[in-house]
Amino acid sequence: MSNLQEASDLNNTVHVSARRFEESPFIERTDSPDMVRGVYADRYFPIYMGEDVDRKYWTLRRQALIFDVPEKPLEISGPDAVAFLEKVFARKIAPMQEGRGYYAIACTPQGGVFMDGVIFKLAENRYWYVQADGAFQTWLIAHSGGFDVTISDPQSRVLQIQGPASLAIMQAASNGAITEQLRYFRSGYFDLGGQTLYVSRTGFTGELGFEIYCDGATTDHLPLWDHLIAAGQPHGMEFSSTRAMTIRRIEAGILGNLTDIDMTMTPFEAGLAPFIDLHKGDFVGRDALLNKDQRSLLMGLTCQTETPTSGSTILDGTDAVGFITAGVPSPTLGCGIGYARFYAPGDWSGRTLTLQLPDGSTHEAAIVNIPFVDPEKNIVRGIDRTIP
């Protein structure tokens, strides 16, 4: 099931029982009659609130936004935790140091992408995997036979503070404890307003940012929210739906599970070969991946006259050669952008092809490498501090 957040999806809604999925513990502070919720990892989250999206986008790029996101941490612990994680993930886990995060992919036995997310080592034989959309806890339990591990849901809701002011905000929120020393994809426990919480320097926007992980019933959520809002107010931080995040994540080349990547494509086809370690030993999907073509099928598309939308067709002459998985208008580039998934590998980058929208209209489009913005990741690493 795709998790689309394009313009036409923001008002294409249906009534769903409020008890069907997990509500945010911050809803008392964030609710609005204009809020349109999405569902991701069985959790509600705000995808749109009637806001001026361009203004929120530039607040993200110039100051900071706080997002209530639905990504879901799962805990894997026990004497066999490392051996089990080596089995289910395609990236080598054993060398991880405490306080380190890795982007890690779980494959199907056929070599398809089942799940992607970030794994953190909290302590010896204790890990959190922050999963994307999908039923991953069930998958882990199904593969845990013969391993002395416990797989549990810590009921952690995640907040993201993203944007160039995020470091100053987190310094204030932690009474100076969070500094530049907490580098990209590093993490640790910090006191935030009298509550000890896990914090990582990661995010889903391509901007400098942090994620804050609540700890189930032990976290007093509303005072935490108030503390973070107070820390962010002097720096222009605002709360936002995830619409601005969606635009920025596509600009940054961040892929969405079940939307841009899924079980029908391999990590190689998704352009994620650097995160696959075929030499580490056996893992689920390794045998299938050994014989797979390692060329990518996923690229970027830019269009000066229209915004690509999911389901749009990519034509080479009159031949359909691919389709759009997701598209957004890019305020930074001043054009429409989207992920182009091709049916077969080829020398697509640098070519001009035709974008055919679902309404039948056609537009000239350029095929480019991704990410669209900041390919060296200098912004998210804090190296590029220029503010647009």
C-alpha positions, -999 to +999 in steps of 0.1 A: +000+000+000+015+033-011+016+062+014+011+090-010+010+126+000+007+144-033-016+174-038-046+154-049-043+131-018-045+158+008-083+162+004-091+127-009-102+113+024-126+088+040-139+084+075-121+057+095-127+046+130-105+066+153-098+034+173-086+015+143-051+029+144-028+044+171-034+081+179-005+104+187+001+111+224+007+147+213-027+151+197-040+173+225-014+199+215-015+195+177-051+187+168-069+211+144-103+209+126-083+212+094-060+182+101-060+155+075-045+123+090-025+097+072-018+061+084+018+048+085+030+018+105-006+016+119-002+051+134-021+083+126-001+114+117-009+148+101-003+150+064-019+183+059-035+210+081-046+236+055-013+254+060+006+275+034+029+247+024+054+269+006+058+290+038+062+259+060+088+246+035+109+278+037+106+278+075+121+243+074+149+255+052+156+287+070+146+281+107+131+248+119+100+227+120+089+202+146+071+171+132+050+145+149+060+115+128+047+079+128+079+060+122+080+031+147+109+019+168+111-018+176+134-033+202+155-064+196+174-076+226+189-107+241+220-129+240+215-137+203+205-102+192+236-096+170+234-130+153+197-125+147+201-090+132+229-104+109+203-128+096+175-104+089+194-074+076+216-071+045+241-048+063+267-060+087+256-052+123+284-067+145+308-038+142+283-013+154+293+008+184+270+020+211+254+053+201+258+046+164+230+044+138+230+025+105+206+026+076+197-010+072+175-030+047+156-062+053+151-083+021+126-110+012+140-145+004+135-135-033+158-104-028+131-078-028+130-048-004+108-057+025+117-029+050+141-001+054+149+020+084+176+030+109+191+007+135+206+020+167+227+002+193+215+014+227+235-010+248+252-044+246+227-068+230+200-041+229+190-024+196+162-003+183+152-005+147+132+025+136+110+010+108+093+026+079+057+016+069+048-020+070+042-050+093+078-055+104+074-067+140+055-098+127+083-104+101+109-103+128+090-127+151+085-151+122+123-153+116+133-155+152+131-193+157+163-207+171+175-173+184+175-162+221+160-128+214+131-107+225+113-085+200+091-059+215+073-026+208+086+001+232+056+022+223+079+050+213+064+080+195+090+100+175+094+138+171+116+154+145+131+188+148+146+197+115+162+228+099+193+249+103+182+262+137+177+226+151+211+224+167+206+256+187+171+244+197+184+211+209+212+227+228+186+249+246+163+219+252+191+198+267+206+226+288+237+227+266+243+189+265+236+184+228+264+200+207+282+196+174+299+166+191+267+146+184+275+139+148+253+128+119+239+093+126+251+094+162+228+091+192+225+090+230+204+097+261+199+133+271+179+151+297+151+172+280+132+192+305+137+167+333+130+136+312+158+113+299+151+105+263+170+089+234+180+115+207+196+109+173+210+133+148+190+120+119+158+129+101+137+126+070+143+160+053+179+163+041+183+192+066+204+193+097+181+178+123+174+156+153+149+129+163+136+124+198+123+090+209+097+088+236+097+058+258+061+046+262+043+051+295+075+064+311+074+096+290+052+125+301+044+136+265+026+169+269+053+185+292+079+173+267+061+189+239+057+222+258+094+221+267+105+216+231+081+243+218+095+267+244+131+259+233+123+264+197+102+296+199+131+320+200+145+304+169+113+306+148+104+269+151+069+260+141+048+228+142+040+214+108+022+186+091+044+163+070+036+180+037+067+201+038+087+171+049+075+151+020+086+177-005+120+180+012+126+143+015+120+138-023+144+167-031+169+150-008+165+116-025+150+098+005+129+069-005+095+059+010+089+022+017+058+008-001+057+040-022+091+043-040+105+009-030+088-023-023+091-061-025+090-061-063+124-044-066+158-053-053+179-029-033+202-027-064+172-016-085+164+010-059+200+024-061+208+011-026+237-011-034+261+006-009+239-007+019+241-044+008+270-065+021+271-097+001+303-107+018+292-107+054+277-142+053+242-155+051+212-133+055+176-134+042+176-128+005+214-131+000+213-161-023+187-144-046+207-112-047+239-129-057+225-134-092+206-101-096+215-073-120+231-045-098+221-016-120+195+009-107+160+013-121+152+043-099+161+078-110+149+114-108+127+133-132+123+171-135+096+189-155+094+226-161+058+227-171+040+204-146+044+184-114+048+146-119+023+125-100+022+089-090+011+067-118+023+090-145+039+072-174+073+079-188+075+076-226+105+072-248+090+082-281+057+061-281+071+034-258+062+033-221+096+028-203+087+036-167+064+054-143+064+079-115+063+066-079+058+100-063+061+136-073+061+171-058+067+207-067+103+217-057+104+253-044+142+251-044+145+240-080+115+259-092+101+229-111+082+196-107+103+166-096+095+130-090+110+095-088+111+077-121+111+039-119+121+023-152+111-011-164+146-020-175+181-006-168+196+017-194+215+050-200+186+070-188+204+098-169+208+130-190+181+121-215+150+141-223+118+119-223+081+125-222+060+126-190+024+115-196+001+125-167-030+104-157-051+130-175-034+122-208-014+154-211+022+152-221+052+172-210+089+173-217+110+159-188+146+155-180+160+123-163+185+131-136+205+114-109+192+116-073+192+133-049+180+164-067+195+187-040+228+184-021+242+152-034+272+153-011+249+156+020+267+187+032+235+203+045+225+174+067+260+169+080+262+205+090+290+214+066+269+237+044+254+263+067+242+287+040+205+294+043+185+299+011 
